[in-house]
Amino acid sequence: MTRSPATPLPPPKARRRLRESASLTQAQLAARVGVTRETVRAWESGRTTPRGRKREAYAKLLNTLAEEAAARRAKPTLTPEPEPETEQSPVPVVVAAGAGAPSPAEEAAQGPVLGSALEAVGSPAPPAKPLDEQVPEEQPDRGPETEPHSEPMPGSARPGPDRLTPAQAFDALYGFSAPSLVRQTYLLTGRRELARESVERAFQVAWEHWPEVARDRDPVGWVRATAYEYALSPWQRFRLRHRHPEPPPADPGDRTLLNTLLRLPPPHRRTLLLYDGVGLGLPETAAETEASTPAAANRLMRAREALAGRLPELADPQVLHRRLAELASAERLRAAEPTAVRTGSERRARFLTRAAIAFTVALIGTTALTLRTAPTHYEPPVSPGETVRGVPPRVAPGPLSDEQLELRQKLRDQLQDGPERLTPRIE
């Protein structure tokens, strides 16, 4: 007796893209399939695969979403004026200018990157909603009317002269992810100014390595990892600014939660923020923290236990997720303008280049001066004097007396060849 083949399913990232194209959250899709939100997250990350009746229902729902998306694309309608972008509106990230248009296979692989970036970064939505559920609900419904003028997905390129320049792509990435990254870094450090500085420094490094960042599958994750590393650097404690505490949050509950977070070790705090705050999966969290998956899971469990020991109401991961979103949204943190960050990066690069040139010129001048003044042959050093046993040391003459001075003057006045030779006479 043969077993009937299982219903085929699209790749995990294509599942997330279909869900986001229909403006559905993970909780809404889980309710329609009849599973939990954690199960849907595991299906979309590829950690587990649905089976049995759940697989059939999930595949049927995905096919329905795909047909609806195709129908929306095929429906001809008038194109209204595009809405102005806000600070929190999702903005695409494209590769640097000069990259060719991707193939269909690459487009299918790169399509879900923006969805994962939206869910990972979070958005300043009302505090009562989790970070990974804020963006899909806040996105405007740009149906088929605005699709001809919609921005390209990450990795895609505009045809002809409409292709974005590297500066425009960087500004788009900064405007999309910088505000939420500042809030995340604030949860990580508890310092507002350090959070803003870390994010700006990370984007400056990203602009210096823009070809690499633009082609990365998750540019937001690249910048987030750089910002976290800068914020958690042990050298920050030696700065004068670090010695002066900043005012805590006004709400007592937020103040207690932030103090509890700051008591955790930095690796545990970072793992907890990435998994429960940002919404990354366990493999992605382990990769970003440069740890193995079991080590990341151990850090997460210990951080949750320490947090629940002080705040028992946060033992539920979903409640913890919501409280972290509320704490991040409570602070009014602003990021600098993308143009200022980009020009600051270029100014820093010029300063380092000029400093390297000046150091090289000084080194060459010092080397030339050393070669010019160095001796051309070997001169043995004079050996130090030693005392020989049995031989009295040489004593310098003392002051001369009057008789000795008179005798010396008389000797100097006489002829140098001495007195005349006496010749005997014969008498």
C-alpha positions in Angstrom: 0.0 0.0 0.0 1.5 3.3 -1.1 1.3 6.6 0.9 -0.2 9.6 -0.9 2.2 12.4 -1.4 2.0 15.4 0.9 0.6 18.7 -0.3 3.5 20.8 -1.6 4.2 24.0 0.2 6.2 27.1 -0.9 9.5 27.9 0.8 9.4 29.3 4.3 10.3 32.8 3.2 7.7 32.7 0.5 5.1 31.8 3.1 5.9 34.9 5.1 5.8 37.1 1.9 2.3 35.8 1.0 1.1 36.5 4.5 2.5 40.0 4.5 1.1 40.7 1.0 -2.4 40.1 2.5 -1.6 42.4 5.5 -2.1 39.5 7.9 -0.2 39.2 11.2 1.1 35.9 12.5 -1.7 35.8 15.1 -4.4 36.4 12.5 -3.1 33.7 10.2 -2.8 31.3 13.1 -6.4 31.9 14.0 -7.5 31.1 10.5 -5.5 27.8 10.4 -6.3 26.8 14.0 -2.8 26.8 15.5 -0.8 29.1 17.8 1.2 32.1 16.8 4.4 30.4 17.8 3.6 27.5 15.4 3.2 29.9 12.5 6.5 31.6 13.4 8.2 28.2 13.3 6.7 27.4 9.9 7.8 30.7 8.4 11.3 30.4 9.8 11.7 26.8 8.5 12.3 25.2 12.0 9.2 22.9 11.6 7.0 21.7 8.8 3.2 21.3 9.1 1.8 17.8 8.7 -1.6 16.1 8.3 -4.7 18.2 8.3 -2.9 21.3 9.4 -0.6 21.1 6.4 -3.7 20.8 4.1 -5.3 23.8 5.7 -2.1 25.8 5.6 -1.5 25.0 2.0 -5.0 25.9 1.0 -4.8 29.2 2.8 -1.5 30.0 1.1 -2.9 29.2 -2.3 -5.9 31.5 -1.6 -3.5 34.3 -0.6 -1.4 33.8 -3.7 -4.5 33.9 -6.0 -5.7 37.1 -4.2 -2.3 38.7 -4.7 -2.2 37.7 -8.4 -5.7 39.1 -8.8 -4.7 42.4 -7.2 -1.7 42.7 -9.6 -3.8 41.9 -12.7 -6.6 44.4 -11.9 -6.1 47.6 -13.9 -6.9 50.8 -12.0 -6.0 54.4 -12.0 -2.8 55.3 -10.1 -3.4 57.9 -7.4 -0.7 60.2 -6.1 1.8 58.3 -3.9 1.5 59.1 -0.2 4.4 60.9 1.4 6.8 58.8 3.4 6.9 59.3 7.1 9.6 58.6 9.6 8.1 55.2 10.5 6.8 54.2 7.1 8.5 51.2 5.6 11.1 52.2 3.1 12.9 49.8 0.7 16.5 49.0 0.6 18.2 48.5 -2.7 21.6 47.5 -3.8 24.2 50.0 -4.9 23.9 51.6 -8.3 25.4 49.4 -11.1 23.9 46.1 -9.9 21.8 44.4 -12.6 18.2 43.3 -12.3 17.9 40.0 -10.4 16.7 36.8 -11.9 13.3 35.4 -11.0 15.0 32.9 -8.7 16.9 35.6 -6.9 13.8 37.8 -6.7 11.9 35.0 -5.1 14.7 34.4 -2.6 15.1 38.1 -1.8 11.5 39.0 -1.6 10.9 38.0 2.0 13.9 40.0 3.2 11.9 43.2 3.7 9.3 41.3 5.6 11.9 39.9 8.0 13.4 43.3 8.4 10.0 44.8 9.2 9.3 42.2 11.8 12.8 42.3 13.2 13.1 46.1 13.5 9.7 46.9 14.9 7.8 50.1 14.5 6.6 52.9 16.9 3.1 51.5 17.1 0.8 51.8 20.2 2.6 50.2 23.2 0.0 47.5 23.7 1.0 45.6 20.5 4.1 43.4 20.1 7.0 44.6 18.0 6.6 42.0 15.3 2.9 42.7 14.8 3.1 46.5 14.6 4.3 46.9 11.0 1.9 44.8 9.0 -1.1 46.7 10.6 0.5 50.1 10.1 1.3 49.7 6.5 -1.2 51.5 4.3 -3.2 49.4 2.0 -1.5 50.1 -1.3 -3.6 47.8 -3.4 -3.3 47.7 -7.2 -3.8 51.5 -7.5 -0.4 52.4 -6.1 1.5 49.2 -7.1 2.9 50.7 -10.4 4.5 53.5 -8.3 5.5 51.3 -5.3 9.1 51.0 -4.3 11.2 48.0 -5.3 11.9 45.2 -2.9 15.5 44.7 -1.4 17.9 43.5 -4.0 15.8 44.7 -7.0 16.7 47.6 -9.3 14.6 50.1 -11.0 14.8 50.0 -14.8 16.4 52.9 -16.7 17.1 56.3 -15.1 14.7 55.7 -12.2 17.2 53.5 -10.4 18.2 54.7 -6.9 21.6 56.0 -6.3 23.7 54.6 -3.4 23.0 57.8 -1.3 19.3 57.5 -1.9 19.3 53.8 -0.9 21.3 54.6 2.2 18.9 57.4 3.2 15.9 55.0 2.6 17.5 52.4 4.9 18.3 54.9 7.5 14.9 56.5 7.5 13.2 53.1 7.8 15.3 51.4 10.5 17.1 54.1 12.5 14.2 55.2 14.9 13.4 51.6 15.9 17.1 50.7 16.3 17.6 53.7 18.6 14.8 52.4 20.8 16.2 48.9 20.8 19.7 50.1 21.7 18.1 52.1 24.6 16.7 48.9 26.0 20.1 47.4 25.7 22.1 50.1 27.4 19.6 52.3 29.3 21.2 55.4 28.0 19.5 57.6 25.5 22.6 59.5 24.2 24.6 56.3 23.9 21.8 54.6 22.0 21.6 57.5 19.4 25.4 57.6 19.1 25.7 53.8 18.6 23.1 53.8 15.8 24.7 56.7 14.1 28.2 55.1 14.4 26.8 51.9 13.0 25.3 53.7 10.0 28.5 55.5 9.4 30.3 52.1 9.2 27.6 50.9 6.9 28.1 53.8 4.6 31.8 53.1 4.5 31.1 49.5 3.6 28.0 50.3 1.5 28.6 47.8 -1.4 28.7 45.0 1.1 25.7 46.2 3.1 23.6 46.9 0.1 24.0 43.3 -1.2 23.4 41.7 2.3 20.2 39.7 2.6 19.4 41.5 5.9 20.9 45.0 5.8 19.0 46.0 9.0 20.5 43.1 10.8 24.0 44.1 9.6 23.5 47.6 11.1 21.8 46.3 14.2 24.7 44.0 15.0 27.2 46.8 14.6 25.2 49.1 16.8 24.9 46.5 19.5 28.6 45.8 19.5 29.5 49.5 19.8 26.9 50.0 22.6 28.1 47.0 24.6 31.8 47.8 24.1 33.7 47.6 27.5 35.5 50.8 26.6 32.3 52.8 27.1 32.7 52.6 30.9 35.9 54.7 30.7 34.1 57.7 29.1 33.2 60.7 31.3 29.7 60.6 30.0 29.2 57.0 31.3 30.0 58.1 34.9 27.0 60.4 35.1 23.6 58.5 35.2 20.8 59.7 33.0 17.3 60.3 34.4 15.2 57.1 34.6 11.8 56.6 33.0 9.0 58.5 34.6 6.7 55.4 35.0 7.6 53.3 38.0 6.9 50.0 36.2 9.1 51.0 33.3 11.8 52.1 35.6 11.7 48.7 37.4 11.8 46.8 34.2 14.7 48.8 32.8 16.7 48.4 36.0 16.1 44.6 35.9 17.2 44.4 32.3 20.4 46.3 33.1 21.2 43.9 35.9 21.4 41.0 33.4 24.8 40.2 31.9 25.3 41.8 28.5 25.1 38.5 26.5 21.9 37.5 28.2 20.4 40.9 27.8 21.2 41.0 24.1 19.8 37.5 23.5 16.6 38.3 25.4 16.1 41.6 23.5 16.7 39.9 20.1 14.4 36.9 20.8 11.6 38.4 22.9 11.9 42.1 21.9 12.8 42.1 18.2 11.2 38.8 17.5 14.1 36.9 15.8 14.1 33.1 15.8 16.5 31.2 17.9 18.9 30.3 15.0 19.0 34.0 13.9 19.6 35.1 17.5 22.4 32.7 17.9 24.0 33.8 14.6 23.8 37.5 15.4 25.3 37.0 18.9 28.0 34.7 17.5 27.0 31.8 19.7 25.8 28.3 19.1 22.0 27.6 19.2 22.2 25.6 22.5 24.2 28.5 24.1 21.7 31.1 22.9 18.8 29.0 24.3 20.6 28.6 27.6 21.2 32.4 27.8 17.6 33.0 26.9 16.3 30.7 29.6 18.6 32.2 32.3 17.6 35.7 31.3 13.9 34.8 31.5 14.4 33.2 34.9 16.2 36.2 36.3 13.5 38.6 34.9 10.7 36.5 36.2 12.3 36.2 39.7 12.1 40.0 40.1 8.9 40.6 38.0 6.7 37.5 38.2 4.1 39.0 35.9 6.6 38.8 33.0 7.0 35.0 33.1 4.8 34.7 30.0 6.9 35.4 26.9 4.0 37.2 25.2 3.5 39.6 28.2 7.3 40.2 28.2 7.2 40.9 24.5 4.4 43.5 25.0 6.1 45.1 28.0 9.4 45.5 26.0 7.5 47.2 23.2 5.8 49.5 25.7 9.0 50.4 27.3 10.7 51.1 23.9 7.8 53.2 22.7 7.5 55.2 26.0 10.8 57.2 25.4 10.8 59.9 22.7 14.1 59.1 21.1 15.0 60.9 17.9 17.7 60.0 15.4 19.7 62.5 13.3 19.0 63.2 9.7 20.4 60.6 7.2 22.3 63.4 5.3 24.1 64.4 8.5 25.1 60.8 9.2 26.3 60.2 5.7 28.4 63.4 5.6 29.8 62.6 9.0 30.9 59.3 7.7 32.6 60.9 4.7 34.2 63.5 6.9 35.5 60.8 9.2 36.9 58.9 6.3 38.6 62.0 4.9 40.1 62.7 8.3 41.5 59.1 8.7 42.9 59.2 5.2 44.7 62.5 5.8 46.0 61.3 9.1 47.3 58.1 7.5 49.0 60.2 4.8 50.5 62.6 7.4 51.8 59.6 9.4 53.3 58.1 6.3 55.1 61.3 5.3 56.4 61.7 8.9 57.7 58.2 8.9 59.4 58.7 5.5 61.0 62.0 6.7 62.2 60.4 9.9 63.7 57.5 8.0 65.5 59.8 5.6 66.9 62.0 8.4 68.1 58.8 10.2 69.9 57.6 7.0 71.4 61.1 6.5 72.8 61.5 10.0 73.8 57.9 10.6 77.6 57.0 10.6 78.9 55.4 7.4 81.5 53.2 9.1 81.9 51.3 12.3 83.7 53.1 15.2 84.5 50.8 18.1 83.6 52.3 21.4 86.3 53.4 23.9 86.5 50.8 26.6 86.1 52.1 30.1 89.1 52.5 32.3 89.9 49.8 34.9 92.1 49.8 38.0 95.1 47.5 37.9 95.9 45.9 41.2 99.3 46.9 42.6 99.8 50.0 40.5 98.9 53.3 42.2 96.5 55.4 40.3 97.8 58.3 38.4 97.5 61.5 40.4 97.1 64.8 38.7 99.7 67.5 39.6 98.6 70.0 42.2 99.1 73.8 42.1 102.7 75.0 41.5 104.7 76.9 44.1 106.4 80.2 43.3 109.8 78.5 42.8 108.3 76.1 40.4 106.6 78.8 38.5 109.9 80.7 38.3 111.8 77.7 37.1 109.1 77.0 34.4 109.4 80.5 33.1 113.2 80.3 33.0 113.0 77.1 31.0 110.7 78.6 28.6 112.9 81.7 28.1 116.0 79.7 27.2 116.8 78.3 23.8 115.0 75.2 23.0 118.3 73.3 22.0 119.8 73.9 25.4 122.9 75.8 26.5 125.9 76.0 24.2 128.3 73.1 24.2 131.5 73.7 26.1 134.7 73.1 24.1 137.9 72.5 26.1 140.8 74.8 25.4 144.5 73.8 25.2 146.7 76.0 27.2 
